């Protein structure tokens, strides 16, 4: 799809790409959400393995660790659980299918 929803949880972000890297996915304040380097090296800033439930678990674990104000944990959890996050998992599955055989 042209656009999709994904979950992110980082304090840092890639600012510049190395020579030869291909910019594949962009978003807001963290423009380089997915890149390819060479023929088969991929990197994502978003979490292709995560859905709302797994991020709710992360919020519980990281509460008080400086990623967000602890008082925001409930609202962040609710927001994550309200999202229908499916495309990132499809991207990850397709990657595995494509490169599993070598």
C-alpha positions in Angstrom: 0.0 0.0 0.0 1.0 3.6 -0.5 0.5 4.3 3.3 0.2 2.1 6.4 0.2 2.4 10.1 3.1 1.1 12.2 4.3 1.4 15.8 7.5 3.2 16.7 9.2 3.6 20.1 12.6 5.3 19.8 14.3 8.4 21.2 16.7 8.4 18.2 16.4 8.3 14.5 18.5 8.0 11.4 19.4 11.5 10.1 21.4 10.7 6.9 21.7 7.6 4.7 25.0 6.1 3.8 26.0 6.2 0.1 24.2 3.5 -1.8 21.3 3.1 0.6 17.8 3.2 -0.9 15.1 5.0 1.0 11.9 2.8 1.0 9.5 4.2 3.7 9.2 7.6 5.3 7.2 9.1 8.1 7.0 12.4 10.0 9.7 13.4 12.4 11.7 10.2 11.6 11.8 10.2 7.8 13.9 7.0 7.2 11.5 4.3 8.4 12.8 1.6 6.1 15.9 1.4 3.9 17.7 -1.1 1.7 21.5 -1.3 1.4 22.8 -3.4 -1.4 20.7 -6.2 -2.7 19.5 -7.9 0.5 20.2 -5.8 3.6 17.1 -4.1 5.0 16.6 -2.0 8.1 13.5 -0.6 9.7 13.0 2.1 12.3 9.4 1.1 12.9 8.7 -2.3 14.5 7.5 -4.7 11.9 7.1 -7.4 14.5 4.9 -5.4 16.8 1.1 -5.1 17.2 -0.9 -3.1 19.7 -0.8 -5.9 22.3 3.0 -6.3 22.1 3.5 -2.5 22.4 1.2 -2.4 25.4 3.6 -4.9 27.0 6.5 -2.6 26.1 4.8 0.4 27.6 4.3 -1.5 30.8 8.0 -2.6 30.9 9.5 0.8 29.9 7.3 2.9 32.2 9.6 5.1 34.2 12.6 4.4 31.9 12.6 7.9 30.2 10.8 7.0 26.9 7.6 8.8 28.0 6.2 10.4 31.1 4.9 7.6 33.4 1.5 9.3 33.7 1.0 8.9 29.9 1.3 5.1 30.1 -2.5 4.4 30.2 -3.3 6.7 27.3 -0.4 5.3 25.2 -1.6 1.8 25.9 -5.1 2.6 24.9 -3.9 4.3 21.7 -1.8 1.3 20.7 -4.6 -1.2 21.4 -7.0 0.9 19.3 -4.7 0.7 16.2 -5.2 -1.9 13.5 -1.6 -2.7 12.8 -1.3 -5.4 10.0 0.9 -4.2 7.2 4.2 -4.2 9.1 3.7 -7.8 10.0 3.0 -8.6 6.3 6.3 -6.8 5.4 8.2 -9.0 7.8 6.5 -12.2 6.7 7.2 -11.4 3.0 10.9 -10.6 3.9 11.2 -14.0 5.6 9.5 -15.8 2.7 11.7 -14.1 0.1 15.1 -14.7 1.8 14.5 -17.9 3.7 15.7 -20.2 0.9 18.8 -18.1 0.4 
